[in-house]
Amino acid sequence: MSSEANWNKQFNIGVDSIDNAHRKLFSIVRRLIYVSKNENNGQWACAEGIKYFKSYAIEHFTDEEAYMQSIGYKGYEMHKRLHDDMRYKTLPALERDLLESNYSQESIHHFLGICIGWLTAHIMIEDRAITGKISNKWKKDHTGKDMDALENALADTIREIFGLQTEIVSEHYSGENFGNCVIDRLTFHSKEGEHIQVFMVLEEKLVLRAVSAMLDMPLKKLDKMVINTVRELSQKIAGQVGLHCGLSLQYQLETNHLMTLEQFQHEFSAEYFDYSLLLNTGTGYFAFCIKLG
């Protein structure tokens, strides 16, 4: 993981104050990776390091937003919403995960994986767009009733199928690696020829817990039987979410196949996703992404 946190010049956007802040953030992450691997540093060192990362990141967001306003950046509102998602949802949710697990290695890996992935994608796309080097990725934001309906549908479905309560970690999940997982891609079509692609990313421990509960027997690894069960569960989840959102009769399943993390992240970097949610079920992380058209 440490190599992912190294700074390189391709992250520079050409604004010294912003580039310096980004270097500092990656430096804090590298230190956190080191601390997390050293058992002698203990929980206190991790807690202090994570607190410092959060404080510095929020300070940087404020400074970056002031810069965007000073130059009249047209993508300011969307960019600020991405910052706010990290400020008010992702970082607090990750902190709660750390506290409730007493800074377990798993929760630390969640924190580091999501923060490294978010920083990398955000700098390379959204921040570079500030200076006109490229176009920003998140061109529109489904907020309000549409997002609330989807979040409620997901919460209801996961409670119905897994018997688990959910917490939203991010409303703008960008394909960050949060651990060993199974990724399923489902394509649906309507009679009018419209297509919807649904991507589900289920953390391995969530998968094993769910299938173990279904069979009433402990399962320790992802074998072929478990993977096939996940594919069926994915269809059930998509169907139930569609039912809650009133879409179940409009679309029929066309294809269902598994993806590697690399394939999924490539898809994410190449295409715009209309909805992209990351949730914590208390037993494992779960991402639900939709691409329309």
N, C-alpha and C positions, 0 to 999 in steps of 0.2 A: 504493500500500500504506500510506502514512503516515497517511492519514485513518482507516484501520481501527484504528490504534494510539492515537488520541486518546481522552482520558478524557471521559466525560460522566456526568451525575448518575444515569442509570438503572443504572449499575454499582454504586452504593452499596447495601450491604445493611443499613446501619444500625448497624454495629459499628465504631466509630472505628478501632481498631487494625487491623482487617482491611481497611477501606476505604483507610486510609493506605498499607498494604502493596501493595494492588492499584494504587493511583495510582503508586507507586514502580516497580512492575514495568512498567507501561505507559510510564513515563518512560524506563526503561532500553531498552525496545524501540524507542521513537522515536529515541533516540540511536544505537542499532545500525543503524537504517534509514539515518540520516544518514551514519554512518561507512561503511556498505557501498557507498554511492553515491559516496563521495569517494575516488578512486584514490590520492591522496597519503597517506591514512591507512594504507593497506597492510594486510597480513595481521596484523601484531602488534596493531593497534588493534582489529580485529574479534575476534581471539582473546581479548584481555583483556576486551572488552565482553561476550562470550558467557560467559566464565568468571564474570564478576560477576553476570550474569543468573541463571546456574545456582545460584550460591552463595546469592543473595538469595531465589530461588524456594524452594529447599530449606529455608532458615531460616523463610520464611513458612509453608510447609506444617506445619512443626513447631509454630509458634505457633498456627496455625489449629486444628490437631488438639487442642492443649491447651485452647483455648477451647471446642471442641465437647464435650470430656470434662467441662469445668467446668460446663456447663449440662445435661449428661445427654442430649445429642442422640442420638436413636434411630437416625439414619442414619449414625452415626460409622464403623462398620466398612466399609461400602460406600464412603464418602467417602475414607477412608484408603487403600483399595485403588486408587482413582483417582489419588491422590497418589503412591502407590508405583509405579504404572505409569509415571507421568511421571518420578519419581525414578530408578528402576532400569532402565527400558527405553527410554523415548522420548528423554530428554536424553542418556544415554550413546550411543545409536545415532546421534543427530543429530551429536554431537561426533565420533564415528568417521568419519561421512560428511564432515564438514568437514576433518578431519585428512588423510584419505586422498585428498581432492581438492585439498589445499593451499588450502583456503578459496576454492574456486571460487565464482563468482556464483551458480551453480545450487544448490550446497550451502547457501549463505547464504540463498537464497530458500526452500529447504526448511525451514531452521531458523526463519526469521521467519514464514513462512506457517503452519506447524504450531503454533508457540508463540502467535502472535496468535489463531489460530482456537481453540486449546485454552483459552487464558485467557478469551476472550470467552464461549464456551459454558459453561465451568466456573463463571465468576462469575455469569452470568445465570441459570443453572439450579441447579447443585449448591450454590453458596455462598448464593444467596438462599433456598434450601430450609432452610438452618440456622436462619434466623429465622422460618420458617413462612410466608414470603410466597408461595411456590409449592411444588409437590411435586417431589421430586428425580426425575431422569430414569432413572438406573441403579438399578432397584429390585431386581435380582438379578444375580448374577455367576456365569457359567459358568466355574468354575475346576476344576482337577484333571484327571481323565482325559478329560472331554469336550473341554476346551480343548486339551489336549495332542494328542488324536487329530486335531482339526481343524488345528492348526498343523503337525503332521507330514504330514497329507494335502496341505496346501497346499505345503509345502516339496517333497514328492515330486513333486507335479503340475507345479510351476514348473520343477523340474529336468528332468522328462521332456519337457515341451513346449518350454521356452525354453532349456534347458541352462544354467540360472543357479542359483546358490546364494542363499538368502534369509536375511534377518535380521529378526526381529520388532522393529518400531519402537513399536507400541502394541497392547495387547489391548483398548483402549477408544477406538478411532478415532471421532471425532465429526463427521466430514464436513469437516475442515480442508482448505483449498485448498493443495495442494502443487505447483501449476503447471499448465500446459496438459495436459489429459487427455481421455480418452474414457470415458464412463460408460455401462455397459450394465446393464439390469434384466431379469432372467429370472424368470418365475413358473412354478412346477411344481405339479402336483396329483397326489394319490393316488387310488386306487379308492375309498377310504373318504371322499373329499371334503376331505381336508386339503390345505392350501396352504403352500408355502414360496416366499418371494421372496429372490432372490440378487442383490446389487448388486456390480458389479465396477468399480473406478476404476483405469484404467491410464494412467500418465503417458505423454505423447506420445512421448518418446524411447524408452521401452520398447516401445511399439507399433511404431515405425518400425524398431527394431532387430530385433524378432521377425519382422515381415513381410519385411524385407530378407533375413534369413537364410533364410526359407522359399523365397523366389524366387531367391536367390543373385544379387541385384542391389541396388544402393544406392537407397533411397527417401528423399526429403527432406521430403515433406509428406503431410498426411492427406487424401488424395483419396477418392472414393467407393469405389474398389476396396479401399483399405486399411481403411476403416471397415467394409465388409462382411466383410472377412477377420477383423477384430476381433470382430465378432458371432459368427462361427463359432468363433473361438478361445475366446470366453467360454463357449459351449455345451460345448466340449471340456473346458475347465477345470472347469466345474460338474459335468460327467459323471464326470471322473476323481476329483474330490474326493469325489463321492457313492460312487464305486466303492471308494475307500480307506476310506470311513466305513461301508460296507455299506448305502447307501441307493439305489443305482443302479436296482434293480429295483422299488422302491416308488413312485417318482415319475416322471411324464411331463412333458415341456416343454409349457407352455400358451401363453406369449407371450414374446417377446424384442424389446425396443425400447430405443433410446438415450435418454438424458436429458441435459439441461443441468446444469451445476453448481448453478445456482439451484434447479432442480426437485429435485435430489438433496438439497441442504441443507434445503429446505422439508420434504421427506419425513422427513429426519432429525430436524428440530425438532418435527414433529407426531407421530411414532410412536416406539415403543420397539423397538430392534434387539436381538435375542437374542445375536448374535455380531457383532463389528465389529473386524477386524484390519487393521493397516497394516504393510506389509512393504517392506523395501528389497532390491531384486534386484541392486544393484550397477550396474545399467544404467538404473534408473528405479524410482519408487515404485509400489506396487500395493496397493489396498485391497480387502478381501473382506468383505462384510457379509451377514448372514442375518436375515430376519424370519420367524418361525414363525407359523402361523395366519392 
